[in-house]
Amino acid sequence: MSKNIPLLTRNGASLPCVGLGTMVFPEPEKAPGLISHAINIGYTHIDTARKYGSEEWVGEGLRASNASRDDIWITTKVTEDDAKADDFARSVDDSLKAMQLDYIDLLLIHWPSRTVPLKETIAALNKAKKDGLAKNIGVSNFTVSLIEEAVQLSDEPLFCNQIEYHAYINQDKVLNACRKHGLLVECHVPLGRGRTYKDPVVISIAEKHGKTGAQVALKWLIQQEGVAVLPGSTNPGRIEENIDLFDFELSEDEMSQISELRSNNIRAVNPEVRRPVWDTV
Ligand SMILES: NC(=O)c1ccc[n+]([C@@H]2O[C@H](COP(=O)([O-])OP(=O)(O)OC[C@H]3O[C@@H](n4cnc5c(N)ncnc54)[C@H](OP(=O)(O)O)[C@@H]3O)[C@@H](O)[C@H]2O)c1
């Protein structure tokens, strides 16, 4: 079943604006089945990472699905512990082996390293692309200054910055920097880890459209220019709900009402050991 998920195009590549997040599977034995279910009901974009331990399940889910490899966009990431060139190359190899794939659609630096110069990691990222292991390359959890530095250092165009973005956080500075440099924005924790879709403002807008709070929280993001979402769910019904977003539109007034919720100022992903100095607004 195709949901005709709209595509965001950069540098000749087209990213489906909704992807399945695969970071959390409390019951790992169910993970491949959930991933292949997602693909069979219309997901064409899966987000994984070396750090999540879900790459094997993504590969297994893809092989068990009705889709062919080339129809599914797979993103994975290299952790900050593998920021040195040799480690980076080994991590990419490990990802490909784990998923049993011969290329990755989008390869990201998962977090900036505090110890390895960005120049070395960006060169390793570029090499993965030049060697044909990754079709597109990008970054994640990068601040404005890190985006500027990465763009300067990279020979190849950077495709996106994957950041925490949902209705409860103001990411205007990072969004503006991404747009200035032609990077798409991929939103991780787009539901604010279960917070934003329960907000009374979101619920009341959802009721008017006959949709759920989660669908409105996701729609508010993808109605913004150059923004894709990566909701995670381990429930087949909610996985389906999270791509059923294309039969309604939020008005300008509804978009503004949800934008005001940023005053909640909640950053759900903020690990002390690896966070950079965030841009404050
Ligand atoms: N780059 C990074 O550093 C980074 C960091 C964090 C996450 N990510 C990516 O972002 C993805 C999403 O993050 P996340 O899963 O932590 O947060 P999230 O998508 O904001 O929220 C997931 C939570 O919302 C619930 N949920 C999902 N759909 C729902 C719906 N329609 N209605 C009600 N509840 C719903 C899920 O519960 P159920 O499972 O019970 O449905 C789960 O508890 C990850 O899987 C990963 O791919 C990237």
The ligand as a MOL file (V3000), in Angstrom:
LIG
                    3D

  0  0  0     0  0            999 V3000
M  V30 BEGIN CTAB
M  V30 COUNTS 48 52 0 0 0
M  V30 BEGIN ATOM
M  V30 1 N 20.2470 11.6900 15.7770 0
M  V30 2 C 20.0250 11.5160 17.0540 0
M  V30 3 O 20.8580 11.8470 17.9220 0
M  V30 4 C 18.7220 10.8970 17.4990 0
M  V30 5 C 18.3650 10.9710 18.8530 0
M  V30 6 C 17.1410 10.4100 19.2280 0
M  V30 7 C 16.3210 9.8060 18.2770 0
M  V30 8 N 16.7040 9.7520 16.9720 0 CHG=1
M  V30 9 C 15.8290 9.1460 15.9310 0
M  V30 10 O 14.5010 9.6660 16.0950 0
M  V30 11 C 13.5920 8.5720 16.2250 0
M  V30 12 C 12.3990 8.9780 17.0460 0
M  V30 13 O 12.7760 9.2740 18.3730 0
M  V30 14 P 12.0170 8.6760 19.6460 0
M  V30 15 O 11.3930 7.3930 19.2610 0
M  V30 16 O 12.9500 8.7000 20.7940 0 CHG=-1
M  V30 17 O 10.9250 9.7970 19.9690 0
M  V30 18 P 9.4980 10.2010 19.3620 0
M  V30 19 O 9.3430 9.6860 17.9820 0
M  V30 20 O 9.3330 11.6560 19.5990 0
M  V30 21 O 8.4890 9.4890 20.3550 0
M  V30 22 C 8.3800 8.1100 20.4370 0
M  V30 23 C 7.3640 7.8250 21.5400 0
M  V30 24 O 6.0760 8.2590 21.1190 0
M  V30 25 C 5.1860 7.1560 21.1000 0
M  V30 26 N 4.3960 7.2740 19.8640 0
M  V30 27 C 4.8180 7.1400 18.5880 0
M  V30 28 N 3.8140 7.3640 17.7290 0
M  V30 29 C 2.7300 7.6610 18.4820 0
M  V30 30 C 1.3840 7.9750 18.1730 0
M  V30 31 N 0.9550 8.0580 16.9170 0
M  V30 32 N 0.5290 8.2170 19.2160 0
M  V30 33 C 0.9450 8.1300 20.4970 0
M  V30 34 N 2.2030 7.8300 20.8490 0
M  V30 35 C 3.0930 7.5870 19.8410 0
M  V30 36 C 6.0230 5.8980 21.1100 0
M  V30 37 O 5.3900 4.8810 21.8520 0
M  V30 38 P 4.9640 3.4750 21.1600 0
M  V30 39 O 6.2220 2.7880 20.7530 0
M  V30 40 O 4.2480 2.7720 22.2760 0
M  V30 41 O 4.0610 3.8150 20.0000 0
M  V30 42 C 7.2820 6.3730 21.8500 0
M  V30 43 O 7.0780 6.2500 23.2490 0
M  V30 44 C 14.4480 7.4590 16.8330 0
M  V30 45 O 13.8630 6.1820 16.6760 0
M  V30 46 C 15.7270 7.6220 16.0530 0
M  V30 47 O 15.6050 7.0200 14.7900 0
M  V30 48 C 17.8920 10.2990 16.5700 0
M  V30 END ATOM
M  V30 BEGIN BOND
M  V30 1 1 1 2
M  V30 2 2 2 3
M  V30 3 1 2 4
M  V30 4 1 4 5
M  V30 5 2 4 48
M  V30 6 2 5 6
M  V30 7 1 6 7
M  V30 8 2 7 8
M  V30 9 1 8 9
M  V30 10 1 8 48
M  V30 11 1 9 10
M  V30 12 1 9 46
M  V30 13 1 10 11
M  V30 14 1 11 12
M  V30 15 1 11 44
M  V30 16 1 12 13
M  V30 17 1 13 14
M  V30 18 2 14 15
M  V30 19 1 14 16
M  V30 20 1 14 17
M  V30 21 1 17 18
M  V30 22 2 18 19
M  V30 23 1 18 20
M  V30 24 1 18 21
M  V30 25 1 21 22
M  V30 26 1 22 23
M  V30 27 1 23 24
M  V30 28 1 23 42
M  V30 29 1 24 25
M  V30 30 1 25 26
M  V30 31 1 25 36
M  V30 32 1 26 27
M  V30 33 1 26 35
M  V30 34 2 27 28
M  V30 35 1 28 29
M  V30 36 1 29 30
M  V30 37 2 29 35
M  V30 38 1 30 31
M  V30 39 2 30 32
M  V30 40 1 32 33
M  V30 41 2 33 34
M  V30 42 1 34 35
M  V30 43 1 36 37
M  V30 44 1 36 42
M  V30 45 1 37 38
M  V30 46 2 38 39
M  V30 47 1 38 40
M  V30 48 1 38 41
M  V30 49 1 42 43
M  V30 50 1 44 45
M  V30 51 1 44 46
M  V30 52 1 46 47
M  V30 END BOND
M  V30 END CTAB
M  END
